[in-house]
Amino acid sequence: MTGEVIRITRSHNPFEQEGVTSEGSGIRRYADLPATLLDMLRAHVDTLPDAEAVVELGGDRLTYAQLWQRASRVAGGLRANGVKHGDRVAVRYPAGTNWVLAFWGTVMAGGIAVAVNTRSAEPEVEFVLGDAGVTVDLAADTPLPDGAPYIAQDIDATDVAALFYTSGTTGRPKGVPTTHQAFVTNAENMIRCVGIPRDSGPDLRTLISVPLFHVTACNSQLLVAAYVGGTSVIMPALDVPQLIEALAAERISFVVTVPAVYSLLLRHSSFADADVSGVRIVGYGGAPIAPSLVRSLKAAFGKATVMNGYGMTETASLITVLPDQDAVQHAESVGYAVPSVDVGVVPIGDDPNVGELVVRGANVTAGYWNRPDATAETIVDGWLHTGDIVRVDDAGRVNIIDRSKDIINRGGENVSSVEVEAELLAAPGVVDAAVLAVPDDVMGEKVGAVLVTDQAELDVDAVIAHCRSTLADFKIPQYATVFTEALPRNAGGKLLKNQLRQQVRWGAPLR
C-alpha cells in the first residue's frame, strides 16, 4: 500500500516529550541515553551490586554483580568458541537465568543474540539458524559457554545487539536486527509512558510470564528492569496458580501479559485470596481486550494503574500506549504514539484518518536481515508500513480496525495464515485450503482450517498430524471443516476470504 503519509499530530499526546530531538533526518531520538546495553547494565552493577537482577522461579537468583560476572564468563567462553564481533549466537534455552546469561554474554562478546522461538518445529528452527548464519547454537541441552571474563570494548549505539524473528504474509520468518540504541530507546519509552519511576531501583519487580524470545518479555520487561536497576522475576512456563502465588511471594510491582491470561487469572479459584497489594502497574497487549475485562482488572488490582501497549518486533516493542485514564472509556484503542515514534496514516479512502499505520523513529529497525525485497516493500521513504489498518480519533488515539497482513492473533501469538495454508496443502488428501480466524472468548482468536478434498472422506486427524510435524503448537488448527466444492476466488485466483467467512460454520473444536 503506497500513497501520501498523513502525520498524526501530538497536540493531545499525554507523554513527556522533553529531551526528544529530530535533527537532520527527522527521526525522533532521545538526547541523553546510555550509549549501549552494557553501559546501561554496568551503571547498576556499580551502584546496586547486591540488588537482585534476575530471579528464575524454582531456580537461580542473581544479583547485579553476579549477573555481570557470570555473563562475562559466558562471553569469554563464546570468544574461545570463535565468536567475533557481529557473529550470531542462537539462544534456545527455556525462559530463565540461562536465557538471560546467554543473551547478556553474547552482547558482552560483541555478538548478536538470535532469539529463537522455543515452540517452533524443527524445520522452522533450522531455517532461522541457517538464515541468521549462526556461529554458536545454544540449544536447550547445551551447557552455557564458560571462559575467562570478557567484555567487548568496540561496541556502539548503532551496532546490532539481537535478532528477533517474525512471520510475515509469506509465512517465512524474517529476522529483525535490533540495535543497542533501539533497545535503550524502548526502555526510555516504557519509563515515560507506562509510569515507571525513574528511580525505582529494586522496588521495581516485574513478573515475566511471556516467553523471553518475545519482544514484550525481553525488551519491555527484562531490559526495562535492567534500565532502572529493578528485578526480573521469570516464569519458565506459564502456570496460573504459580503466577498468582508469585505476585505476593516475589513482591511483584509490574505485571504484563496478554488479555487471555488475565481472563484465566481472574477466574482462578485462588485469585480471590491472593495478596496483590504490591502491584502498581498492570500492562496488557498483543490482542484486543474487552472493556469489561479492563474494569475487572482495575477492580482486582485496586492500587495499580492499567495500560495497553501496542508494538511490533520491527519497533523493538512499543509504538503506542493507552494510559490508565483512557483505559476503560477507550478500551478499543491502543493509545497515543510514544515519544520516540512518529506515526502516520496512508489513507485507503476519502477519510484521511483511516488507512495503513506507518511509523518511524529511533527504535524502528532499518530493515530485515538478508531480505532486501521485504525491506523495500515494508520501509518506504523512511516509514515502516505496519500492515495494520487503523482509525485515528481527534485526540490522536490509534484504533486498529483490520489486519492487512492476514495474521491470526491467538492469545498474543501471531499466526501467519499463509504459512499454515502451505502446510495444509502438503497434507494427504488436501487439494485446497484456507485458514481463518475463529473468534474465541479466552484466546481472542483461534486457528480454523477450511479443507478441500476430492476424496470420498478426508482423514482430518492425518492432516493435523502432518501439521504437528512441521509447525509450532500454537499454529496448529483447532477447528476444521471439509469442503468438496471449490473455494471462492476472484478472476486472478485470489481467495475471497470475506465471502468464505460467510459460508463457513465451525463445529466443535478438534481434540
C-alpha positions in Angstrom: 0.0 0.0 0.0 1.6 3.3 -1.1 0.5 6.9 -1.0 1.0 10.1 0.9 1.7 9.8 4.6 -0.5 12.0 6.8 1.4 12.5 10.1 -0.6 12.3 13.3 0.0 15.4 15.4 0.9 15.4 19.1 -1.4 18.2 20.2 -3.2 15.9 22.7 -0.3 13.5 23.4 -0.1 13.0 27.2 3.5 11.7 27.3 6.6 13.7 28.3 8.4 15.0 25.1 11.3 16.7 26.9 14.7 15.7 25.6 13.4 14.4 22.2 15.3 15.8 19.2 14.7 15.3 15.4 17.7 16.9 13.9 18.6 16.4 10.2 16.9 13.1 9.3 13.7 14.0 11.1 14.0 10.8 13.2 12.9 11.4 16.8 15.6 10.4 19.3 16.3 10.9 23.0 19.2 13.3 23.6 20.7 11.6 26.6 20.6 7.8 26.9 23.1 5.2 27.8 25.1 4.5 24.6 24.8 0.7 24.8 23.1 -2.0 26.8 26.3 -2.7 28.5 26.6 0.9 29.7 23.1 0.7 31.0 23.7 -2.5 32.9 27.2 -1.5 34.2 25.7 1.5 35.9 23.7 -0.7 38.2 26.4 -3.2 38.7 28.5 -0.3 40.2 25.7 1.2 42.3 23.5 -1.8 43.2 25.8 -4.8 43.1 23.9 -6.8 45.8 20.4 -6.0 44.5 18.6 -8.8 42.8 18.7 -8.5 39.0 17.2 -11.8 37.8 15.1 -14.5 39.6 14.0 -17.7 38.0 11.1 -19.2 39.8 12.3 -22.5 41.2 15.8 -21.7 40.0 18.7 -19.3 40.4 18.6 -15.8 41.9 21.3 -13.4 40.6 22.4 -10.1 41.9 23.7 -7.4 39.5 27.2 -8.3 40.4 26.6 -12.0 39.9 24.8 -11.3 36.6 27.8 -9.3 35.3 30.4 -11.7 36.4 28.7 -14.8 35.1 27.6 -13.2 31.8 31.2 -12.1 31.2 32.4 -15.7 31.6 29.8 -16.7 29.1 31.2 -14.0 26.8 34.7 -15.4 27.4 33.5 -18.9 26.5 31.9 -17.7 23.3 35.0 -15.9 22.2 37.0 -19.1 22.9 34.5 -20.8 20.6 35.3 -18.5 17.8 32.6 -15.8 18.2 33.8 -12.5 16.8 32.2 -9.0 16.7 28.9 -9.2 14.8 28.7 -13.1 14.8 25.3 -14.6 15.6 24.6 -16.8 18.6 21.3 -18.7 18.8 19.7 -18.5 22.2 17.4 -21.5 22.6 17.2 -22.0 26.4 13.8 -22.0 28.1 12.9 -18.8 29.9 15.1 -18.4 32.9 18.6 -17.4 34.1 20.4 -19.4 31.4 18.5 -17.5 28.7 19.4 -14.2 30.4 23.1 -15.1 30.8 23.3 -16.3 27.2 21.7 -13.0 26.0 24.0 -10.8 28.1 27.0 -13.0 27.4 26.5 -12.7 23.7 26.2 -8.9 23.9 29.4 -8.8 26.1 31.2 -10.9 23.5 30.3 -8.3 20.8 28.0 -10.9 19.1 24.4 -10.8 18.1 21.9 -12.8 20.1 19.4 -14.6 17.9 16.2 -15.1 20.0 14.8 -18.4 18.7 11.1 -19.3 19.3 11.4 -22.4 21.6 8.0 -23.5 20.4 9.0 -23.8 16.8 9.0 -27.1 15.0 12.4 -28.4 13.9 12.1 -27.2 10.2 11.3 -23.7 11.5 14.3 -23.7 13.8 16.6 -24.9 11.0 15.5 -22.1 8.8 16.2 -19.5 11.4 19.7 -20.9 12.2 20.6 -21.0 8.6 19.1 -17.6 7.7 20.9 -15.9 10.6 24.2 -17.7 9.8 24.6 -18.8 13.4 28.2 -19.4 14.7 27.2 -21.0 18.0 23.9 -22.7 18.7 23.0 -22.6 22.4 20.3 -25.3 22.3 18.3 -26.2 25.3 20.5 -29.1 26.2 23.8 -27.2 25.7 25.7 -26.0 28.7 26.5 -22.3 29.0 29.9 -21.5 27.5 32.5 -20.7 30.1 35.8 -18.9 29.9 37.9 -16.1 31.2 35.7 -13.0 31.8 35.5 -10.9 28.6 33.8 -7.5 27.8 34.0 -6.2 24.3 35.2 -2.6 24.0 34.3 -1.9 20.4 30.5 -1.6 20.7 28.5 1.5 19.9 24.9 2.5 19.8 24.3 1.6 16.2 25.6 -1.9 16.5 23.1 -4.7 16.2 22.7 -6.5 19.6 20.0 -9.0 18.7 17.9 -10.6 16.0 14.2 -11.4 16.7 12.3 -13.4 14.1 8.8 -12.6 13.0 6.5 -14.2 10.4 5.0 -12.1 7.6 2.5 -12.5 4.9 4.7 -15.1 3.1 4.9 -17.3 6.2 8.7 -17.1 6.0 10.2 -15.8 9.3 12.1 -12.6 8.9 15.0 -11.5 11.1 14.7 -8.1 12.6 18.1 -6.5 13.6 17.7 -4.6 16.8 20.4 -2.1 17.7 21.6 -1.0 21.2 20.0 2.3 20.5 16.7 0.8 19.7 16.7 -1.3 22.9 17.6 1.6 25.1 15.1 3.9 23.4 12.3 1.4 24.0 13.2 1.3 27.7 13.0 5.0 27.9 9.6 4.9 26.2 8.4 2.4 28.8 9.6 4.7 31.7 7.8 7.7 30.3 4.6 6.1 29.0 3.9 3.3 31.5 4.6 5.4 34.5 7.6 3.5 35.9 9.5 5.8 38.3 13.0 6.5 37.0 14.5 5.9 40.5 12.6 2.7 41.1 15.7 0.6 41.7 15.0 -2.7 43.5 11.3 -1.6 44.1 10.5 -2.4 40.5 9.9 -6.2 40.4 8.4 -7.3 37.1 6.9 -10.8 36.6 7.7 -12.2 33.2 5.2 -14.9 32.1 5.6 -14.3 28.4 8.4 -16.2 26.6 11.7 -14.3 26.5 12.0 -14.7 22.7 9.1 -12.2 22.5 10.0 -8.5 22.4 7.5 -7.8 25.2 9.2 -10.0 27.7 12.8 -9.2 26.7 12.6 -5.6 25.6 9.8 -4.2 27.7 10.3 -6.2 30.9 13.8 -7.8 31.2 15.6 -4.8 29.8 13.4 -2.2 31.4 14.1 -3.7 34.8 17.8 -3.5 34.0 17.3 0.1 32.9 16.2 1.2 36.3 18.0 -1.3 38.5 15.0 -3.4 39.2 14.4 -7.2 39.3 13.1 -9.5 36.5 11.2 -12.5 38.0 10.9 -15.1 35.3 8.4 -18.0 35.0 10.0 -20.8 33.0 6.5 -21.7 31.7 3.1 -20.2 32.2 1.4 -21.6 35.3 -1.6 -19.6 36.5 -1.5 -20.8 40.2 2.2 -20.2 40.3 1.7 -16.8 38.8 -0.9 -15.9 41.5 1.4 -17.2 44.3 4.4 -15.2 42.9 2.6 -11.9 43.0 2.9 -11.8 46.8 5.9 -14.1 47.4 8.1 -12.1 45.0 6.7 -8.7 45.8 5.7 -8.1 42.2 5.0 -4.4 41.3 4.7 -4.6 37.5 2.8 -7.3 35.5 2.5 -7.6 31.8 0.7 -10.4 29.9 -2.0 -10.9 27.2 -5.7 -10.5 27.9 -6.3 -14.2 27.7 -4.0 -14.9 30.6 -5.6 -12.1 32.7 -9.0 -13.7 32.0 -7.8 -17.1 33.3 -6.1 -15.5 36.3 -9.2 -13.6 37.5 -11.4 -16.7 37.1 -9.0 -18.9 39.0 -10.2 -20.1 42.4 -7.1 -19.0 44.3 -7.1 -15.4 43.0 -9.8 -14.1 45.4 -7.5 -14.7 48.4 -4.3 -13.5 46.7 -2.4 -10.5 48.1 -1.9 -8.2 45.1 -1.5 -5.0 47.1 2.1 -4.6 45.9 1.2 -4.5 42.2 1.4 -0.9 40.9 1.3 -1.4 37.1 -0.8 -3.8 35.1 0.1 -3.9 31.4 -1.6 -5.8 28.6 -1.4 -6.0 24.8 -0.9 -8.4 21.9 -4.7 -8.9 21.4 -7.9 -6.9 21.7 -9.4 -6.5 25.2 -13.0 -6.1 26.3 -13.9 -3.0 28.4 -15.4 -5.4 30.9 -12.1 -7.1 31.4 -10.3 -3.7 31.9 -12.9 -2.8 34.6 -12.3 -6.2 36.2 -8.5 -5.6 36.2 -8.9 -2.2 37.8 -11.1 -3.6 40.5 -8.9 -6.7 41.1 -5.6 -4.6 41.3 -7.0 -1.7 43.2 -3.7 0.0 43.8 -2.5 -0.3 40.2 -2.7 1.7 37.0 -3.5 -0.2 33.9 -2.2 0.4 30.4 -2.5 -1.1 26.9 0.7 -1.3 24.8 0.9 -1.9 21.0 4.1 -2.6 19.1 6.0 -4.8 16.8 9.2 -6.8 16.6 10.3 -4.3 14.0 9.9 -1.4 16.5 11.7 -3.1 19.4 8.3 -3.3 21.1 6.3 -0.1 21.8 4.7 2.1 19.1 1.7 3.4 21.2 0.4 3.3 24.7 -3.1 3.8 26.1 -2.7 5.2 29.6 -4.8 4.4 32.7 -7.0 7.5 32.4 -8.3 6.3 29.0 -8.2 2.5 29.7 -12.0 1.9 30.2 -13.6 4.6 28.1 -11.3 3.9 25.1 -10.6 0.2 25.6 -10.8 -0.4 21.9 -7.8 1.9 21.3 -4.1 1.2 21.6 -3.4 4.8 22.5 -1.0 7.5 21.6 2.4 7.5 20.0 5.3 7.0 22.3 7.8 10.0 22.3 10.4 8.5 20.1 8.0 7.4 17.3 6.3 9.4 14.6 3.1 7.8 13.4 1.2 8.4 10.2 -1.6 7.1 8.1 -1.6 6.2 4.4 -5.3 6.7 3.7 -7.2 3.9 1.9 -10.3 6.1 1.1 -11.7 9.5 1.5 -11.2 9.7 5.3 -7.6 10.9 5.9 -7.8 9.4 9.4 -8.4 5.8 8.2 -5.6 3.8 6.5 -2.5 1.8 7.0 -0.4 2.8 10.0 3.2 3.8 9.2 5.9 4.6 11.8 9.4 5.9 12.0 11.8 6.5 15.0 15.0 5.6 16.8 13.6 2.3 17.9 12.4 1.2 14.4 14.5 -1.3 12.5 16.4 -0.1 9.4 15.4 -3.3 7.5 15.2 -7.1 7.6 18.1 -9.4 7.9 19.2 -10.6 4.4 15.8 -9.6 3.0 16.3 -6.6 0.7 13.0 -7.2 -1.1 11.0 -7.4 2.1 12.8 -4.3 3.4 11.9 -2.3 0.2 8.3 -3.4 0.5 8.0 -2.5 4.2 10.1 0.6 4.6 9.2 3.3 2.1 10.7 6.8 2.2 11.8 6.1 5.8 8.4 5.0 7.0 7.8 1.4 8.2 4.5 0.1 6.9 2.9 -1.9 9.8 0.3 -3.7 7.7 -2.4 -2.7 10.3 -5.4 -0.7 9.2 -6.2 2.0 11.8 -8.6 4.8 12.5 -7.1 7.8 14.4 -9.5 9.9 16.5 -9.4 13.6 17.1 -7.2 13.2 20.2 -4.6 11.2 18.3 -5.5 7.9 19.7 -4.9 4.9 17.4 -7.6 2.3 16.9 -6.7 -0.9 15.0 -9.6 -2.0 12.8 -8.2 -4.6 10.5 -5.0 -6.6 9.7 -3.9 -6.3 6.1 -1.3 -9.0 6.6 -3.9 -11.7 7.3 -2.4 -12.6 10.6 -4.4 -14.6 13.2 -3.8 -13.3 16.8 -4.0 -16.4 19.0 -3.7 -15.2 22.6 -0.9 -12.8 21.7 0.9 -15.3 19.4 0.9 -14.2 15.7 0.0 -17.0 13.3 0.5 -16.5 9.6 -2.5 -17.9 7.7 -0.4 -18.3 4.6 2.2 -20.4 6.4 -0.4 -22.7 7.8 -2.2 -23.0 4.5 1.1 -24.1 2.8 1.4 -27.0 5.3 -2.2 -28.0 4.9 -1.8 -28.1 1.1 1.1 -30.6 1.7 -1.1 -32.9 3.8 -2.5 -36.1 2.5 -5.9 -35.7 0.7 -6.0 -31.9 0.7 -6.3 -30.2 -2.7 -7.0 -26.7 -1.5 -7.1 -25.0 1.9 -7.8 -21.7 3.6 -7.1 -20.6 7.2 -9.4 -18.2 9.0 -9.6 -16.8 12.5 -12.2 -18.3 14.7 -13.4 -15.9 17.5 -12.7 -17.2 21.0 -13.7 -15.6 24.3 -10.4 -16.5 26.0 -7.7 -16.5 23.3 -9.2 -13.8 21.2 -8.8 -15.9 18.1 -8.1 -19.5 17.2 -6.9 -21.1 14.0 -9.6 -22.6 11.8 -8.9 -24.6 8.6 -11.2 -25.0 5.6 -10.0 -28.1 3.8 -11.0 -29.0 0.2 -10.7 -32.7 -0.9 -11.5 -34.7 -3.9 -11.8 -37.9 -1.8 -14.9 -39.6 -0.5 -13.7 -38.9 3.0 -10.8 -36.8 4.3 -8.8 -38.1 7.3 -8.7 -34.8 9.2 -6.6 -36.4 12.0 -3.9 -37.3 9.5 -3.9 -33.7 8.2 -3.5 -32.3 11.7 -0.8 -34.9 12.5 1.1 -33.6 9.4 0.9 -30.1 10.7 2.2 -31.1 14.1 5.4 -32.4 12.5 6.2 -29.1 10.8 4.5 -26.2 12.7 4.8 -24.8 16.2 1.9 -25.9 18.5 0.2 -22.6 18.6 -0.2 -22.6 14.8 -2.0 -26.0 14.6 -5.6 -25.6 13.5 -8.0 -26.1 16.4 -11.1 -26.1 14.1 -11.6 -27.8 10.7 -14.3 -28.1 8.2 -14.2 -30.0 4.9 -15.5 -28.7 1.6 -16.0 -30.7 -1.5 -16.6 -27.7 -3.7 -14.1 -25.1 -4.8 -13.2 -22.2 -2.5 -14.4 -18.8 -3.7 -11.7 -16.9 -5.6 -11.6 -13.9 -7.9 -10.6 -13.9 -11.6 -7.0 -13.5 -10.6 -7.1 -16.6 -8.4 -7.1 -14.6 -5.1 -9.0 -16.3 -2.3 -12.1 -14.3 -1.2 -11.8 -14.8 2.5 -14.7 -12.4 3.4 -17.0 -14.4 1.3 -15.7 -17.7 2.7 -16.2 -16.5 6.3 -19.9 -16.1 5.5 -20.1 -19.7 4.2 -18.2 -21.5 7.0 -20.0 -23.0 10.0 -17.5 -24.2 12.6 -18.3 -27.3 14.6 -16.8 -28.5 17.8 -13.0 -27.8 18.3 -10.7 -30.6 17.4 -9.4 -32.8 20.2 
